[in-house]
Amino acid sequence: MSRSDVLSLYRRVLRIARSWKAQSALPHDTDTERKYIAQEARTLFRQNQHITEPESIKRCIEECEARIEIGLHYRNPYPRPTYLPPMGLATQKGRKLRAQQRLRKQAKPVYLQSHDET
C-alpha cells in the first residue's frame, strides 16, 4: 500500500465525518459523533504513522475499512464491543492465564485491533 492510498483513506474518513448524521437525528448527537469520528481518525492515523512494514500497514487499512463499513451499516461510529468472559476460552491443557490472554488477543475482531483490552 502506498502513502497516497493511506492518505485517500484518511480523507475518506474525514469526508464521512463531515457528512455524518446521527441515527437519533438530534443535532447534539450528530455533532458529538462527527467530532468522535474525526478525533478517532486523527488519533489512530497519527499513532500508526511510524509503521513501515507492508503487512502491518495492510492490517491497519483493513481495520479502518472494516470500521467504516460497520459504522455506515449500523449508523453507529463507535466500535462494536466484544463479549468474552475473562476465562471463557478453552485451552488444551486447562485454563492457564497466559493461554487465555493469547486466545483473547487472537479472538479480537479486525475492527478492534488498534484498541487495547476492551
Phi, psi and omega per residue, in radians:
M1 nan 2.397 -3.095
S2 -1.640 2.929 3.110
R3 -1.053 -0.671 -3.128
S4 -1.144 -0.595 3.084
D5 -1.118 -0.759 -3.136
V6 -1.154 -0.757 3.137
L7 -1.149 -0.648 3.107
S8 -1.179 -0.603 3.069
L9 -1.150 -0.714 3.101
Y10 -1.080 -0.787 3.101
R11 -1.097 -0.657 3.109
R12 -1.069 -0.762 3.128
V13 -1.101 -0.744 3.138
L14 -1.172 -0.601 3.059
R15 -1.149 -0.701 3.084
I16 -1.069 -0.742 -3.141
A17 -1.071 -0.743 -3.133
R18 -1.144 -0.606 -3.072
S19 -1.712 0.047 -3.064
W20 -1.124 2.386 3.010
K21 -2.177 2.239 -3.109
A22 -1.153 2.641 3.137
Q23 -1.091 -0.547 -3.135
S24 -1.346 -0.257 -3.137
A25 1.153 0.190 3.077
L26 -1.442 2.353 -3.114
P27 -1.008 -0.673 3.140
H28 -1.115 -0.787 3.129
D29 -1.118 -0.730 3.126
T30 -1.050 -0.803 -3.135
D31 -1.100 -0.769 3.133
T32 -1.068 -0.793 -3.107
E33 -1.216 -0.632 3.080
R34 -1.088 -0.768 3.124
K35 -1.117 -0.691 3.137
Y36 -1.088 -0.802 -3.110
I37 -1.059 -0.848 -3.115
A38 -1.124 -0.750 -3.130
Q39 -1.168 -0.734 3.129
E40 -1.098 -0.744 3.119
A41 -1.096 -0.843 3.132
R42 -0.995 -0.848 -3.099
T43 -1.066 -0.867 -3.067
L44 -1.244 -0.683 3.122
F45 -1.160 -0.692 3.104
R46 -1.217 -0.647 3.119
Q47 -1.095 -0.601 -3.059
N48 -1.775 0.136 -3.067
Q49 -1.176 -0.355 -3.125
H50 -1.473 -0.148 -3.097
I51 -1.222 2.282 -3.118
T52 -2.107 -0.301 -3.129
E53 -1.236 2.228 -3.118
P54 -0.999 -0.634 -3.124
E55 -1.185 -0.714 3.111
S56 -1.166 -0.707 3.105
I57 -1.091 -0.733 3.131
K58 -1.075 -0.730 3.121
R59 -1.115 -0.716 3.128
C60 -1.129 -0.704 3.120
I61 -1.149 -0.734 3.109
E62 -1.085 -0.705 3.106
E63 -1.089 -0.792 -3.131
C64 -1.080 -0.810 -3.141
E65 -1.110 -0.669 3.109
A66 -1.127 -0.742 3.127
R67 -1.148 -0.647 3.085
I68 -1.083 -0.865 -3.094
E69 -1.121 -0.744 3.130
I70 -1.149 -0.749 3.132
G71 -1.085 -0.769 3.135
L72 -1.200 -0.675 -3.122
H73 -1.157 -0.846 -3.075
Y74 -1.585 -0.066 -3.104
R75 0.991 0.680 -3.126
N76 -2.415 2.005 -3.066
P77 -1.345 -0.225 -3.063
Y78 -1.456 2.537 3.138
P79 -1.117 2.470 3.139
R80 -1.291 2.309 -3.125
P81 -1.282 2.708 3.018
T82 -1.922 2.528 -3.103
Y83 -2.067 1.768 3.057
L84 -2.205 2.189 3.086
P85 -1.076 2.645 -3.041
P86 -0.889 -0.735 3.132
M87 -2.110 0.691 -2.996
G88 -1.541 -0.125 -3.141
L89 -1.737 2.214 -3.081
A90 -1.321 2.507 3.025
T91 -2.032 2.916 -3.102
Q92 -1.240 -0.626 -3.060
K93 -1.953 0.786 -3.126
G94 1.619 -2.971 -3.054
R95 -1.905 1.584 3.120
K96 -1.713 2.538 -3.030
L97 -1.062 -0.805 -3.128
R98 -1.088 -0.735 3.128
A99 -1.117 -0.687 3.114
Q100 -1.106 -0.761 3.141
Q101 -1.113 -0.717 3.123
R102 -1.135 -0.770 3.130
L103 -1.129 -0.659 3.098
R104 -1.119 -0.693 3.127
K105 -1.155 -0.697 3.126
Q106 -1.216 -0.509 -3.099
A107 -1.443 -0.137 -3.111
K108 -1.190 2.261 -3.140
P109 -1.133 2.779 -3.069
V110 -1.067 -0.543 -3.083
Y111 -1.383 -0.020 3.109
L112 -2.073 0.194 -3.062
Q113 -1.069 -0.556 -3.093
S114 -1.458 -0.126 3.132
H115 -1.636 2.550 3.078
D116 -1.252 -3.071 -3.096
E117 -0.874 2.180 -3.121
T118 -1.702 nan nan
